[in-house]
Amino acid sequence: MKVSVGGPLKVVFRPWVEGLENVPAEGPAILASNHLSFSDSFFLPAVLDRKVTFIAKAEYFTTPGLKGRLTAAFFKGVGQLPVDRSGARGAGEAAIKSGIGVLERGELFGIYPEGTRSPDGRLYRGKPGGLARVALATGAPVIPVAMIDTEKIQPPGKVMPKVMRPGIRIGEPLDFSRYHGMDQDRFVLRAVTDEVMYEIMKLSGQEYVDIYATAAKRQIAEAVKAEKEAGKAAKAALARAEKEQAEKEKAERSEP
């Protein structure tokens, strides 16, 4: 996949990279990145010599039929790891176990602390469970990463990407060994996550929003729904007014 996917990506899109020397040549490390586009999981591995393992929902790997098998093969090839979200605590615990396993093998583990793609290009509050717990459980350094302009290449809902140069800034590794053994302390998990998000914000230059991206998506969806309902109500009111006016004019014409 480095050749068949990564090679063409670098030739066609020519991504620029800063801070590549901050990724260790060997040994475990966590790459914590902002998340602007579906293509983030392809551009970042493409510019690295080492394999990066991200997590993906298990449905990508279990869909039956030829299309399902091809999809599963593709995601395995690009370093995606299936996570079963059906447990009592869902994807969170599964992601933590998967991340720890990757790092114990001395590999690179990629994670998006926001938990989902940004709905508007801004940087949202990081979720403390996955990133911080994996970092404290393994002692692996956390390397902040900023993807730049990838949302312009492939906005949400768009299948065909726009050819332009994305950017990738890789920060210096963050050491959280001072919190060793405190991976169940929610205040420590919050502090670790916020420190990583602050570094990502500095690297990306994004505006920071102190709410979760999932909440922002709900707000946007509700606003769109409310706008549509308001539009329907306005049209209905206009139709009633026009009908009443027509009836009034008809009545006036029928008077002697």
C-alpha positions as CSV (number, residue, x, y, z in Angstrom):
1,M,0.0,0.0,0.0
2,K,3.0,2.3,0.5
3,V,3.7,1.9,-3.2
4,S,0.2,1.5,-4.7
5,V,-1.6,4.2,-2.6
6,G,1.1,6.3,-0.9
7,G,3.2,6.7,-4.0
8,P,0.4,8.1,-6.2
9,L,-0.9,10.3,-3.4
10,K,2.6,12.0,-3.1
11,V,2.9,12.4,-6.8
12,V,-0.5,13.8,-7.5
13,F,-1.1,15.9,-4.3
14,R,2.5,16.7,-3.4
15,P,1.9,17.1,0.4
16,W,4.4,19.3,2.2
17,V,5.7,18.1,5.6
18,E,7.3,19.9,8.5
19,G,8.8,18.1,11.5
20,L,9.3,14.7,10.0
21,E,12.4,14.2,12.2
22,N,10.1,14.1,15.3
23,V,8.8,10.7,14.3
24,P,11.1,8.1,15.8
25,A,12.7,5.6,13.4
26,E,11.8,2.7,15.6
27,G,9.9,2.0,18.8
28,P,6.3,2.8,19.9
29,A,4.8,6.3,19.6
30,I,1.3,7.8,19.4
31,L,0.5,10.1,16.5
32,A,-2.4,12.4,17.8
33,S,-3.8,14.4,14.9
34,N,-6.6,16.8,14.2
35,H,-9.3,15.3,11.9
36,L,-10.5,17.4,8.9
37,S,-11.2,14.8,6.2
38,F,-11.6,11.1,5.4
39,S,-8.3,11.4,3.5
40,D,-6.3,12.2,6.7
41,S,-5.7,8.5,7.3
42,F,-4.1,8.2,3.9
43,F,-2.0,11.4,3.7
44,L,-0.2,10.9,7.0
45,P,0.9,7.3,6.4
46,A,1.9,8.2,2.9
47,V,4.6,10.7,4.1
48,L,6.1,8.3,6.7
49,D,8.5,5.5,6.2
50,R,6.9,3.5,9.0
51,K,3.5,1.9,9.2
52,V,0.8,3.7,11.1
53,T,-2.1,1.8,12.5
54,F,-5.4,3.6,12.9
55,I,-8.7,2.2,14.2
56,A,-11.8,1.8,12.1
57,K,-15.3,0.4,12.8
58,A,-15.5,-3.3,12.4
59,E,-18.3,-3.0,9.8
60,Y,-15.6,-2.1,7.2
61,F,-14.1,-5.5,7.6
62,T,-17.2,-7.8,8.0
63,T,-19.5,-6.6,5.1
64,P,-20.3,-9.7,3.0
65,G,-19.9,-10.0,-0.8
66,L,-17.2,-9.0,-3.2
67,K,-17.4,-5.3,-2.4
68,G,-17.1,-6.2,1.3
69,R,-14.0,-8.3,0.8
70,L,-12.4,-5.6,-1.3
71,T,-13.2,-3.0,1.3
72,A,-11.7,-5.1,4.0
73,A,-8.6,-5.8,2.1
74,F,-8.1,-2.1,1.3
75,F,-8.5,-1.0,5.0
76,K,-6.2,-3.8,6.2
77,G,-3.6,-2.7,3.6
78,V,-3.6,0.9,4.6
79,G,-3.1,0.0,8.3
80,Q,-6.7,0.3,9.6
81,L,-7.5,-1.9,12.6
82,P,-11.1,-3.2,13.1
83,V,-12.8,-2.2,16.4
84,D,-16.0,-4.0,17.6
85,R,-18.3,-1.3,19.0
86,S,-20.9,-3.7,20.3
87,G,-19.5,-4.1,23.9
88,A,-20.9,-2.7,27.0
89,R,-18.7,0.4,26.7
90,G,-18.6,0.4,23.0
91,A,-15.8,1.7,20.8
92,G,-13.9,3.4,23.6
93,E,-12.7,0.3,25.4
94,A,-12.1,-1.6,22.2
95,A,-10.0,1.3,20.8
96,I,-7.9,1.5,24.0
97,K,-7.1,-2.3,23.9
98,S,-6.3,-2.1,20.2
99,G,-4.0,0.9,20.7
100,I,-2.1,-0.7,23.6
101,G,-1.6,-3.8,21.5
102,V,-0.1,-1.8,18.6
103,L,2.3,0.0,20.9
104,E,3.3,-3.1,22.7
105,R,4.5,-4.4,19.4
106,G,6.7,-1.3,19.1
107,E,4.7,0.3,16.3
108,L,3.1,3.6,15.6
109,F,-0.5,4.1,16.7
110,G,-2.6,6.9,15.0
111,I,-5.5,8.5,16.8
112,Y,-7.9,11.4,16.4
113,P,-8.6,12.8,19.9
114,E,-11.6,14.8,18.7
115,G,-13.3,11.4,18.0
116,T,-14.8,12.5,14.7
117,R,-14.1,14.8,11.8
118,S,-14.5,18.5,12.4
119,P,-17.8,19.7,10.9
120,D,-16.5,23.2,10.1
121,G,-12.7,23.2,10.0
122,R,-12.3,24.3,13.6
123,L,-10.5,22.3,16.3
124,Y,-12.8,20.7,18.9
125,R,-12.3,19.5,22.5
126,G,-10.4,16.2,22.7
127,K,-12.0,13.2,24.3
128,P,-9.9,12.1,27.3
129,G,-10.6,8.4,27.3
130,G,-8.7,6.9,24.4
131,L,-5.6,9.0,23.8
132,A,-4.7,9.7,27.5
133,R,-5.4,6.2,28.7
134,V,-3.3,4.6,26.0
135,A,-0.5,7.0,26.5
136,L,-0.4,6.5,30.3
137,A,-0.9,2.7,30.1
138,T,2.1,2.3,27.7
139,G,4.4,5.2,28.5
140,A,4.7,5.8,24.7
141,P,5.4,9.4,23.7
142,V,2.6,11.4,22.1
143,I,3.5,13.2,18.9
144,P,1.0,16.0,18.0
145,V,0.2,16.2,14.3
146,A,-1.7,18.9,12.3
147,M,-3.3,18.1,9.0
148,I,-3.8,21.3,7.0
149,D,-6.2,21.9,4.1
150,T,-7.3,18.3,3.8
151,E,-10.9,19.4,4.3
152,K,-10.6,21.5,1.1
153,I,-9.4,18.4,-0.8
154,Q,-12.2,16.2,0.3
155,P,-15.0,17.9,2.2
156,P,-17.5,15.7,4.1
157,G,-19.9,14.0,1.7
158,K,-17.6,14.5,-1.4
159,V,-16.4,11.4,-3.1
160,M,-14.0,12.9,-5.7
161,P,-11.1,14.8,-4.2
162,K,-9.9,18.2,-5.4
163,V,-6.2,18.1,-6.5
164,M,-4.3,20.6,-4.3
165,R,-1.4,20.5,-1.8
166,P,-2.2,19.5,1.8
167,G,0.2,20.2,4.6
168,I,1.3,18.1,7.6
169,R,3.0,19.6,10.6
170,I,4.5,17.2,13.1
171,G,5.4,18.5,16.6
172,E,7.9,17.4,19.1
173,P,7.1,14.3,21.2
174,L,5.3,14.9,24.5
175,D,6.3,12.9,27.6
176,F,3.6,12.1,30.2
177,S,5.7,9.7,32.3
178,R,5.1,12.1,35.3
179,Y,1.5,10.7,35.4
180,H,2.5,7.1,35.4
181,G,0.0,4.9,37.2
182,M,-2.7,7.6,37.1
183,D,-4.6,6.4,34.0
184,Q,-7.8,6.1,36.0
185,D,-7.8,9.7,37.3
186,R,-10.2,11.6,35.2
187,F,-8.6,15.0,36.0
188,V,-5.2,13.6,34.8
189,L,-6.8,12.2,31.7
190,R,-8.3,15.6,31.0
191,A,-5.0,17.4,31.6
192,V,-3.1,15.1,29.3
193,T,-5.7,15.5,26.5
194,D,-5.9,19.3,26.8
195,E,-2.1,19.6,26.6
196,V,-2.1,17.5,23.4
197,M,-4.9,19.5,21.9
198,Y,-3.1,22.8,22.7
199,E,-0.1,21.6,20.8
200,I,-2.2,20.6,17.9
201,M,-3.9,24.0,17.9
202,K,-0.5,25.7,17.8
203,L,0.6,23.5,14.9
204,S,-2.6,23.8,12.9
205,G,-3.5,27.4,13.6
206,Q,-7.1,26.4,13.9
207,E,-9.7,28.2,16.0
208,Y,-10.3,26.1,19.2
209,V,-13.8,25.3,20.3
210,D,-14.3,24.0,23.9
211,I,-17.1,21.5,23.1
212,Y,-17.0,18.1,21.6
213,A,-17.2,17.8,17.8
214,T,-20.1,15.4,18.1
215,A,-22.1,18.0,20.1
216,A,-21.3,20.6,17.4
217,K,-22.5,18.3,14.7
218,R,-25.8,17.8,16.6
219,Q,-26.2,21.6,16.9
220,I,-25.5,22.1,13.2
221,A,-28.0,19.3,12.3
222,E,-30.6,20.8,14.6
223,A,-30.0,24.3,13.2
224,V,-30.4,23.0,9.6
225,K,-33.6,21.2,10.6
226,A,-35.0,24.2,12.3
227,E,-34.2,26.4,9.3
228,K,-36.0,23.9,7.0
229,E,-39.0,23.8,9.3
230,A,-39.0,27.6,9.4
231,G,-38.9,27.7,5.6
232,K,-41.8,25.3,5.3
233,A,-43.8,27.3,7.8
234,A,-43.1,30.5,6.0
235,K,-44.2,29.0,2.7
236,A,-47.3,27.6,4.3
237,A,-48.1,31.0,5.8
238,L,-47.6,32.7,2.4
239,A,-49.8,30.2,0.7
240,R,-52.6,30.7,3.2
241,A,-52.2,34.5,2.8
242,E,-52.4,34.2,-1.0
243,K,-55.4,32.0,-0.8
244,E,-57.2,34.3,1.6
245,Q,-56.4,37.3,-0.6
246,A,-57.7,35.4,-3.7
247,E,-60.9,34.5,-1.9
248,K,-61.3,38.1,-0.8
249,E,-60.8,39.4,-4.3
250,K,-63.3,36.8,-5.7
251,A,-65.9,37.9,-3.1
252,E,-65.4,41.6,-4.0
253,R,-65.9,40.8,-7.7
254,S,-69.1,38.9,-7.0
255,E,-70.7,41.8,-5.1
256,P,-73.3,43.8,-7.1
